[in-house]
Amino acid sequence: MALYALMRKNLLIVTAQLGPLSETRRHVEHLLPGQTVAVAWNSGAPSGAKWNAPCPVLFLDRWAMRLPVRIAQSAGISSAKLRDLAITLFLRRHGVGMVLGEYLDRFLPLVPLMERLRIPYAVHGHDTDLSVALRQAGMTRRYQVYNSARAIFTRCEFHRRRLIAIGLPVERIHVNPGGVDIPPVDLRRSPDAAKRFLAVGCTVSKNRPIYLLEAFRLAALSNPEITLDYIGGGELLRAARQFVDGIGLGQRVRLHDAKSEETKQRLLRECGVFVRHSVTDPETGEDEGLPIAIQEAMAHGMAIIGTRHSGIPEAVQDGVMGLLTGEGDSPGMAEAMLRLSVQEGRCSQFGAAARAKAERLYSWDAERARILRVFAKFSLRHQPLRIGLRI
């Protein structure tokens, strides 16, 4: 009955940007198709990616440039009060009955508005908002406003425990590991697939490419047949290229443009082992949470080699779906690469176990069901929105 009431109301998703394929974009498209509207802080998109959302969107940066808004600001009316009025009118116009805020740090300015309107809201944490943001002065205290949230989602138990530790209500924090596309049929790879390694991810400090490349270099000394395809842009890409060229592995390590989705899908079908060397950035505290790239590789039936970092051990059971090493342990990762490169049968077993887990937990249908189950528990009694904000 609660779910039926939920389906009669529209969902508002508040996000930073709408652009390339991401978990946030999937929420806009997939959670309540035809019953979703969005508020985005910025109308631009990362890397220039463009996407026309299939729903009404209030872009706050464009709204702020409208002449009436600028005149009101020049008259001394605060930007926050004007913004709250615009969002309130948008909620009323589209019959919004619940709100999902993406990223805990970005949704903070709108929590007082949700409380004044008495509209139920949930917030979804991802990665930086549960690591880097918590190192900022006063952020732990500011996050206490989420005591009024009906639900707080995290992508892994590791981050859920972090929120519990800062005092947020344990019964409202739910693990939602996200969802990815599951290929419709099991993929059959060539016999040498165990010797073909694939890495996908931005070359940034939390995903140290040099640790991974050093592990491959060490493994390649013992097995000249292995290759590595690395897909990912980022601030450390130049250093990665210099490392590959410097050690003379240009023929065995192929660095690909991060924008090539077609290349990524082809390599997910061809390569047998997915590798990722995730670490916690010692300067910023940024960690990976649960990388979507690992879930995609599992969905494609790949064995996984990773690190014991953040939520990765929750997805990849060591010795069942792959092999895990310590953060910064390039020799240990090299040993794992060598072991799987000569154990085609074990590699296939790991991949099959990974695929089965992805089918069970990491499909988009599974993610949608998890979120809607929690939404269905909301108190859905109608509360008229208080539109009388004075400006």
N, C-alpha and C positions, 0 to 999 in steps of 0.2 A: 504493500500500500504506500509506504514511504517513497519507494522508487517510482511508483506511478505519479505521485505528487511532484517529485523531482523533475520528471520528464515534461511536466506542464510548464515549467519555468525556464527562463533563459539563463545561460551561464556567461559570466564575464570573466575573461582571462586578461590579467594585467601583466605585461611583459616589457622588457627593455626595448627590443627591436623585433621586427618581423622580417625574416630574410631566408637564409639557406636552411636546408633540411636540418631539423634539430628536434629535441624532445619537446620544447615549447611549441614549435610549429605543429608537431603532431597533436598536441593537446588541443590547439585551435581547430585543427581539421577533424579530429577523430573522436573526442570525448562525447560531444553532443552535436553531431552534424545537423545543421539547420537551426540550431537553438543556441548558438554561441556568438557572442560579440567580443570585441577586444579593445583594450586601451594600451597603447604603446608610447613609451616616453619619447622615442626617436623614430622618425620616418625613414632614416637611412638604414642601410643593411651592411653587415660585415662583408668586407671584400667586394663590395658592390653588387652582391647577389640580390636579385629581385624576385619577389613573389607577391602575387595578388591574393590576399587573404579572401577566403570564400564567405566573408561575413562583414558587417559594418565594423569600422575601426575608427576610434578617436586617437589621432596622432597628436600628442600634447605639444610637441615642438611646433607643428604647423598651427595648432590652435593659438599658441602664444604669440604668433606673428600677425594675427588678425587685428585690424584697425580698432574695433571696439575694445578689445582686450588691452591694447597698448594705451588707448585713451584712458581707460579705467585705472591702469597702473600709474599713468602720469598724474592722475587725480589723487593718488595716495592709497588706492585699494591694493592690498597685498596680493602677490601672485598666487600664494597658497590658497587664499580664500576664493579667488577667481577660478583657480583650477578645480577646487572641490565643488564649486557650483556647476562647472561644465561637466564634470564626471557624474554628479548627481542627476542632472538633466538627461544625460546619456543613459544612465541606469533606468530612469523612469520611462524614457522614450522606448526602450527596448525590452521592458518587462523583466528585468534581471531579478532573479530570486536567489542567486548564490554567486560567489566570487572565488576565483583561484588566482592567487598572486604567485608569479614566478620569481624566484630568488628572494631570500629573506631580507637581505640588505636593501634591495631595490623597492620592496613593497612597504617598507617601514613608514614613509610619509603618508600613506593612505590608510593606515590602521585607525587613526582617530576618526576619519570619515566613516569607515565601516561601522565603528562603534556608535557614532551619532545616529546613523541611519538604521541601526539595529538589523543589519543584513548579515547573514551567516557567511563566513569566509574561511577558506583554507589557504595555506601557503606551501609552496613546494621548494625545498632546498635542492641544490645541485652540487656544487663543488667549491668555488671560491667563496661563496657566502657562508660556507660551513668550515672554512679554513682561514684564508687570508683575512676576511672581514672580522673574524673573531679576535684577531690580534690588534685591531684598531682600538684606541682608547675609548672606553665607555660603551663599546658595542655589546658586551655581555649584558650590561644593564639595559640598553635599548631593546634588546631582544626579549626582555621580559614582557613587552606589550603583547607578545603572542600568547599570553595566558588567555586572551579573549578569542583566539582562533578556535574554530571547531575541529580543525585537524592540521597537523604539520607533517608533510611528507619529506622523507629523505630517501636517497638512492641506495643506502646501505646501512646495516646495523652499526657499523663503525661510527657513522655520523649521527645515528640516532642516539647512541650512548653519549656522544659529545653534547647534544642538546639537553639530555637528561641531566648531565653533570653540571650544566649552568643553571638548572632549576626550572626548566619548562616541564609541564605536566606529562608524566610518562604515559598516561592513558590516551593522550591525544597525538602522540608521535608515532607515525606509521612508516614502515619500510615499503617503499614502492621502487623496485629496482629498474623500472623503465621497461620499454619494449622496443623491439627491432623487427624488421621484416624477416620472416622465416621462409627460406626457399621452399617451393612446393614439393620437391622430391629430393631424396638423398643424392648427394653428388659422388660420382665415381671418379677417382683421380688416377693419374698414371702411376706406375710403380715407383718412380723416382720422386714423387711428391714429398716424401719425408725429408728429402734433401733440399727442398725449396722452402725458404723461410720468408715470411711476410710481416712487415711492421707498418702500422697505420697510426698516425698521430702527429700533432704539431711538434716541431722541434723546439720545445721550451724547457725551462729548468725542471719542471715536475716530471717531464718525460725525457730523461737525459739521453740524447742520441749517442753521445760519445761512449757512455757505458755499454750501450747495446752494440755499437760498432766495434768496440774493443773486444767484447765477448765473441762477436763473429770472427774477428781477426784471429783470436786464439784458437777457436774451433777450426778455422780454415787451415791452420798450420798442420792439423792432423787429418783433415778430410778435404782434399782439393776439389771434391765434387759438389760441395754445398754452395748455394747462392742465396742472396738476400735482396728482396725488393722492399724499398722503403718509400712510403707515400706520406708526404707531409711538408707543409711550408713552416714558417715560423722564424723566430729571431736567431735560432742556432743552426739554421740550414746551411749558411755559408761555412760555419765551422765544421759541420758534418761533411760537406763537399771537400774541404781542405784535408780533413782526416783521411777520407777515402782515397783521395789523390796521393796523399803523402805516403800511404802504406802500400800503394800499388794494387789496390783491389777494385779498380774501376770496371773491370770486366766481370766481376762476380757480385758487386754491390751496385744495384740500379736505384737511383734516386728519382722519384716521380713527382710531377706536379700535383699538389694537394687538391686542385680543382677538378681533376679527372675522375669523375664518378665511374665512367665506363671502364677505365683501367683498374680501378679498385675492385669492381665487381668481377672482372675477368680474373684477377689475381686471387681473389677469395675462392674462386672455383678451381684454380690450378695448383696453388701452393698447399702444402700439407700441414705446416706448423706456423702458428702465429706467435710472434715474439713482442714483448713490451717490457721495457725497463723503467718502471715508475718509481719515483722517489719523492720524498717530501722536501720542498725547497727550503734549505736552511735559513734563508734570509727572510722570506715572506711567510713561510708556513703553509704555502699552497700545496694541496694534495689532490689526488685524482678522484677520490670517491670510488665509484665503480665505472670504469671507462666503457663507453658505448662500443668502442672498437672491439673490445674483448667479447662483448655479447654478440656482435655481428659475426665475429670469427667462430664462436661457438655455434651459432645458428647455421653456419655453413659447414659444420662438421669438422672443424680444424682442431688439432691438438694445440694446447696453449702452453707457452713458456712465459712466465711472468715473475714478478717479485711479491714478497709478502708485504704488501702495501695497502693501507686503507681498506677498501671493501673488496679488493681482488681475491683474497682467500675465501670470501663468502661465495663467490661465483665459481672459482676454479679450485676444486678439491685436489690437493697435491697427491699425485700418484693415481688419480682416477680420471681426471679430465686433462691433465698435463703435469708440468713440473714447475715448482716455485723455488726461487732463490732469495737471498737477502738483498736489501737495497744496497746498491753500490758494488755488489759482488759479481764483477765481470767474469772472473775465472769460474765461478759456480754456474753462471749462465752458459758459459762456453761448454762446460761439461754436460749440461742438460741438452744443448744443441747436438753435441756429438752422440749422446745416447740415443736420441730419437732419430737422428739421421741414418742410423744403421739398424733401427728396429721398426721396420715398416708395419709389422703386425701390431705392435704396441701403439704406434702412432695412430693407426686406424681405430683401435679400441678407444683411445683417449678421445678421438674426434667423434666417435659414435656416442660416447657418454656425454660429451659437451653438447652435441646436437639434441639429445634427449632432454637435457636440462633446459636448454633454450626453448624447446617446444613447450615445455611444461610451465616455465616461469617468465620467459623473456619475449613472448610475442606481444604485439600491440593489443590484441584482444584480451590477453591476460592483464596488461597494464590498465586498460580501460575498465575492466571488471573490478580491479582492485580499487581504483579511485571512485567509481560509482557506488561500490558497496559502502565506502566511508561516507560519501555524500548522502546516501540514502538514510544515514543515521542522524543527519542534521534535523533540527527542529524546523519544519517547513510551514509553520503557521504563518499566515500572511501578516506582514507588518508594513503598513503604508510608509513609503519613503518620506522623510521630512524635507520638503523642498524649500521651505522658507528660510533660506540662507540670505542674510542681508548683506548687500554689497554697496 
